[in-house]
């Protein structure tokens, strides 16, 4: 497997392709070293463009990825119907050749596909977007029965390294009292939050139970992943899905 790509197992429908990048194999210099795909983090624009071109070649993508201006919100866009600024935190498509993508460096990327391969989508789920309903909005936009959806949770910060305050825990418990199981008290009077576990609960409530992934930690794996909480300034990985 190319070290620039994560080797992950997810059973995809025929004609659907997905990928997740690592931080390895690009041209960016520290602290964005080296396969940074984000244009908004202070990296040299020429380096970002070179990395994005390498991504196109590496995956033999049918079109330029639908790069979003992510704002930790819940807007879901369609690359086949969008022009101008692409401000949102998820995208869905039923069009062959359109590439949905989200960028992350601790937030949770969630990829979706219908079992028949008719529709695919990608969502950026940090705690704010997750609490606000980005997964619910994405599932709704996919317009398919929940039992017909498959989801994959990509690398994100794990419970061991994701410390939050009372306000974050209260936000989730306000709509799901049983989400208490996703928060563990620590010695500093704060909480260790299970972002992937919270996402699984949200998806299960929607009826989406075919969910894979969620085990890899961006914070813990310095060699392969960027982590905003660990490093502050740094790059972003990408989770992509498309139809051919």
Long-range contacts (C-beta under 8 A, 24 or more apart in sequence): 2-58, 3-224, 4-35, 4-54, 4-58, 5-58, 5-59, 6-154, 6-155, 6-216, 6-224, 8-152, 8-154, 8-213, 9-212, 10-111, 10-150, 10-152, 10-212, 10-213, 11-150, 11-212, 12-113, 12-117, 12-150, 13-113, 13-114, 13-115, 13-116, 13-117, 13-150, 14-117, 15-96, 15-117, 15-243, 15-244, 16-113, 16-117, 16-120, 16-241, 16-242, 16-243, 16-244, 17-59, 17-241, 17-242, 17-243, 17-244, 18-111, 18-113, 18-152, 18-239, 18-240, 18-241, 18-242, 19-59, 19-238, 19-239, 19-240, 19-241, 20-109, 20-154, 20-155, 20-237, 20-238, 20-239, 20-240, 21-55, 21-237, 21-238, 21-239, 21-240, 22-224, 22-225, 22-237, 23-224, 23-225, 23-226, 23-235, 23-237, 24-223, 24-224, 25-54, 26-50, 26-51, 26-54, 27-51, 27-54, 28-235, 31-231, 31-232, 31-233, 31-234, 31-235, 32-233, 32-234, 32-235, 33-235, 35-235, 35-237, 36-226, 36-234, 36-235, 36-236, 37-103, 37-235, 37-236, 37-237, 37-238, 38-103, 38-235, 38-236, 39-67, 40-69, 41-233, 41-234, 41-235, 41-236, 42-233, 43-235, 55-238, 59-240, 61-99, 61-240, 61-242, 62-96, 62-97, 62-99, 62-242, 62-244, 63-97, 63-98, 63-99, 63-242, 64-99, 65-99, 65-100, 65-101, 65-238, 65-240, 66-91, 66-93, 66-98, 66-99, 66-100, 66-101, 67-101, 67-103, 68-101, 68-102, 68-103, 68-124, 70-102, 70-103, 70-124, 72-107, 72-124, 72-126, 72-128, 72-129, 73-128, 73-129, 73-132, 73-134, 74-129, 74-132, 74-133, 74-134, 74-136, 74-137, 75-137, 76-121, 76-123, 76-134, 76-137, 76-138, 76-140, 76-141, 78-141, 89-123, 89-124, 89-125, 89-129, 89-134, 90-121, 90-122, 90-123, 90-124, 90-134, 90-137, 90-138, 90-141, 91-121, 91-122, 92-119, 92-120, 92-121, 92-138, 92-141, 92-142, 93-119, 93-120, 93-121, 93-242, 93-243, 94-118, 94-119, 94-120, 94-243, 95-243, 96-243, 96-244, 97-242, 97-243, 97-244, 98-242, 98-243, 99-240, 99-241, 99-242, 100-240, 100-241, 100-242, 101-238, 101-239, 101-240, 101-241, 102-238, 102-239, 103-236, 103-237, 103-238, 103-239, 104-154, 104-155, 104-156, 104-218, 104-236, 104-237, 104-238, 104-239, 105-218, 105-225, 105-226, 105-227, 105-228, 105-234, 105-235, 105-236, 105-237, 106-156, 106-157, 106-162, 106-218, 106-219, 106-227, 106-228, 106-229, 106-230, 107-156, 107-157, 107-195, 108-153, 108-154, 108-156, 108-195, 108-196, 108-199, 108-214, 109-153, 109-154, 109-155, 109-156, 109-239, 110-135, 110-138, 110-151, 110-152, 110-153, 110-154, 110-199, 111-151, 111-152, 111-154, 111-239, 111-241, 112-138, 112-139, 112-142, 112-149, 112-150, 112-151, 112-152, 112-241, 113-149, 113-150, 113-241, 114-142, 114-144, 114-148, 114-149, 114-150, 115-148, 115-149, 115-150, 116-148, 117-243, 118-144, 119-143, 119-144, 120-241, 120-242, 120-243, 121-241, 122-239, 122-240, 122-241, 125-195, 125-199, 126-195, 127-164, 127-168, 127-171, 127-193, 127-195, 127-198, 130-195, 130-198, 130-199, 130-202, 131-168, 131-171, 131-172, 135-199, 135-202, 135-203, 135-206, 136-202, 136-206, 139-203, 139-206, 139-208, 145-207, 146-206, 146-207, 146-208, 146-209, 147-207, 147-208, 147-209, 147-210, 149-208, 149-210, 150-210, 150-211, 150-212, 151-203, 151-208, 151-210, 151-211, 151-212, 152-211, 152-212, 152-213, 153-196, 153-199, 153-200, 153-211, 153-212, 153-213, 153-214, 154-213, 154-216, 154-239, 155-216, 155-217, 155-218, 155-221, 155-225, 155-237, 156-195, 156-196, 156-214, 156-216, 156-217, 156-218, 157-195, 157-217, 157-218, 157-219, 157-227, 157-229, 158-194, 158-195, 158-196, 158-217, 158-219, 158-220, 159-184, 159-192, 159-193, 159-194, 159-195, 159-197, 160-192, 160-217, 160-219, 160-220, 161-192, 161-217, 161-219, 161-220, 161-229, 161-230, 162-192, 162-193, 162-194, 162-195, 162-219, 162-229, 163-188, 163-190, 163-191, 163-192, 163-193, 164-190, 164-191, 164-192, 164-193, 165-190, 165-191, 166-190, 166-191, 168-193, 169-193, 172-198, 176-201, 176-205
